Amino acid sequence: MLKIAVCVKQVPMVTELPWDEKTGTLRRDLAAGMMNPACKHALEAALQIKEEMGADVTVLTMGPPAAEEVLREALALGADRGVLVCDKMLAGSDTYATSAVLAAAISRQVAEVDLILCGAYTSDSETAQVGPQLAEELNLPAAAYAEHLDISGRTLKVRRLVDKFRETLEMEFPALVTISMERYKPRYAPFAGLEAAFCRGQLTVVDAADLGLSPSLLREKGSRTKVRRVFIRKAQKENVKITGAAAGAVSEFLDRYQRKIGAVIGKSIELKKRANDPAGTDE
């Protein structure tokens, strides 16, 4: 039976990104969390493999205690086991440090893993670095932005779309793949999944010491990214009130915004032309 590890991440709700402007890190404790959308597609890929050919699926995440929620969600959806890496020493880790910690967690908690799946990127940073860096840490063949997986024996075929070219890559297990969001539409958790999430599902919490990560090793494999400045650009709306007689108000309105209105109308006409003549032929 295949052993699959899925790396997921709890990210803040899109509408809530509380940055600490002094440290340049996200205050994850102040925002409601959710499973990263791309990670849901990676989990769905693992669950479909499990249904089609049988597999043992372990979901791992690194984060604060609240990150347990995304593991419970994964168990409810059909994962067999969850592993939470939780340690204050790991707070503020960049992608380099995160990949080192996840590599240690997989090595210790998912022995002889066949396939590691990750979301292609996360909504709170979109670096798309952890998957490839994790493959380097574990010395595994890897492919990014996969839209379809096909398994035959110990061989994995990966189909992906890159720079408008469709590629099919082939590699032997063990391997790592990051999943894009084009396919593997995430499923909804069934009511029966609640029992799996809170009663039958196995959830393990480990810290740095459990993974053999000493303070000296953490310094060596620690975060190398230095955030110089973080700021949130706030949109400012300007309200303009035009008063007076109708003719004068219309004239003033056109004086102010005629150029902008013309640009919008011109763009709309151009879009309609393209829609009616997709081949771009001239009449």
ABEGO torsion letter per residue (X at the ends): XBBBBBBBBBBBBAABBBBBAAAGBBBAAABBBBBBAAAAAAAAAAAAAAAAAEBBBBBBBBEBAAAAAAAAAAAAAGBABBBBBBBAAABGBBAAAAAAAAAAAAAAABBGBABBBBBABBAAAGAGAAAAAAAAAAGBBBBBGBABBBBBEABBBBBBBBGGBBBBBBBBOBBBBBBBAABGBBBBBBAAAAAAAAAABBBBBBBAAAAGBBAAAAAAABBABBBABBBBBBBBBBBBBBBEBAAAAAAAAAAAAAAAAAAAAAAAAAAAAAAABAAGBBX
